[in-house]
Structure formats: structure tokens, C-alpha cells
Amino acid sequence: MTSKSSTRRGNLMTTLLGGATVVTLAVAIALGLAAPLDVNQGSLVRLMFVHVPSAWLSYLAYGGTGLFGLLYLIQRQRRWDRLALASAEIGVLFTVVTIVGGMLWAKPTWGTYWVWDARLTTTALSLVVYGGYLLIRSLIDDPERRARISAVVGIVGTLYVPVNYMAVEWWRGVHQTQTLKLLGKVRFDAAPVYGWVLLMAVVAFSFLYLYLLRVRGTLAAREEAREERELMEDLQVQGVGEGVGTARGASHG
């Protein structure tokens, strides 16, 4: 009963997160389409309503990877390792979305899809860092060793978030400064109406992160359980084979 109740609660939580994601995304899309066009950029300004929340989600996901890795090192519970993996995969996915959205925005405003600006370069490097994180996981068979090493890489990798956020301040380039300044005096450098759309979009993408994290974490738990069952079956078959071999040797003796 306890297991079934836990499963029902888990399914309910997943459903609620999925519903909240759909509703908030729908509201964000409606607000984005209803927002007035920018004087200089026209309809291109609407790319901001996807580009900025995507970048926020990647920050959230990479921060989650480091946090879950730290929790694994402290508690040694495999669920934290599964969530760290799920969070890293989500972060890589939305980093790609961020880059693609930025390129679509850059072409008409900068005249080119890509420049080696500090913000863009550090964003691209995050794919190398977390791509390496995922590669390391695939190369290590021992679950405990894999989780331990991955946790350390994930914790160190979170340094990307403040470096990327501050890149436009530390190394000035063609990329605009932060739309929302959080350090020092908080300031929003855009029309107030766009601020409400961005706020709704950030909330929607945060729910999307939590939903994807839960779904991917559940899948990772099932994959892990299947691998453990297969390992136990292999060990049992090996044990039976060794037992038969020992019995035959004894009979011949």
C-alpha cells in the first residue's frame, strides 16, 4: 500500500507540474503576442521572450546539477545522482535553444549569426563542460565512482553561471548588457510592458524545468532498476554455471 500510495502521489505531482507548465506557457505566449512591437527592433523583440527564459532555465539546470551533486556527496543517495544527470541534460538542451535563439536575433541586428563575444563564447564553452560531464558518465561503469566523479565535475561546472552572467560587464563586446541587473541597484533595461511578459515566461520555464526534471529523473530511476535486475540475473547465471562446473569436477573426482 505504501508503495502504491507513493506512486500515486508521484504521478499526481507530475500531472500538476505538467498542468502548471502548460497553463503558464499559454499565458506567456498570449502576453508575448499581445505585447507592442519595439520601436527599433519591431517583431524581433518577441525573440527575447524565448531567448532570456531559455538562458534562465539553463542557469537553473546547471545550478541544479551542482546542488544535486553536492547532496549526493553528503548523503550518498543515488536519487541525487539521477537528478544531477537529468538536470545536466536539460541544461545542455536549453543552452542549445539559447544559442539558436540568440543567433536568430543576432543576424538582423548585428549582421551576422555569430561573433566571438565574451557572452557567446562562454555560453558555447558550457556545452563543452557539460558535454564532457555527460561523456564522463558514459565512460565509467561503476555507479558509485561515476556518481562521485560526476558530482565533483558538476559542482565545479556551476562556476559557469556567474561567469557567463557577468561576462558582458567584465569583457565588453557587441552583446548588450543584462536586461535585468541583479547586482548593485536592481534595474530592468527594457520597456515595463516587456518586463511582465518576461516575468511570466521565466515562471513558465521554471515550471517546465521542474516538470522535465521529474520526468527525466523517473526515467533514470527505471533505467537504473533495469540495469540492476540485469546485473543480478547475470550474476545468478554465472553462479549456476560455476556450481554446475564444481559439481561435475567433484563427480569426476
C-alpha positions, 0 to 999 in steps of 0.5 A: 500500500505504501508503495502504491500510495507513493506512486500515486502521489508521484504521478499526481505531482507530475500531472500538476507540474505538467498542468502548471507548465502548460497553463503558464506557457499559454499565458506567456505566449498570449502576453508575448503576442499581445505585447507592442512591437519595439520601436527599433527592433519591431517583431524581433523583440518577441525573440527575447521572450524565448531567448532570456527564459531559455538562458534562465532555465539553463542557469537553473539546470546547471545550478541544479546539477551542482546542488544535486551533486553536492547532496549526493556527496553528503548523503550518498543517495543515488536519487541525487545522482539521477537528478544531477544527470537529468538536470545536466541534460536539460541544461545542455538542451536549453543552452542549445535553444539559447544559442539558436535563439540568440543567433536568430536575433543576432543576424538582423541586428548585428549582421551576422549569426555569430561573433566571438563575444565574451557572452557567446563564447562562454555560453558555447564553452558550457556545452563543452563542460557539460558535454564532457560531464555527460561523456564522463558518465558514459565512460565509467561503469561503476555507479558509485565512482561515476556518481562521485566523479560526476558530482565533483565535475558538476559542482565545479561546472556551476562556476559557469553561471556567474561567469557567463552572467557577468561576462558582458560587464567584465569583457565588453563586446557587441552583446548588450548588457543584462536586461535585468541587473541583479547586482548593485541597484536592481534595474530592468533595461527594457520597456515595463510592458516587456518586463511582465511578459518576461516575468511570466515566461521565466515562471513558465520555464521554471515550471517546465524545468521542474516538470522535465526534471521529474520526468527525466529523473523517473526515467533514470530511476527505471533505467537504473532498476533495469540495469540492476535486475540485469546485473543480478540475473547475470550474476545468478547465471554465472553462479549456476554455471560455476556450481554446475562446473564444481559439481561435475569436477567433484563427480569426476573426482 
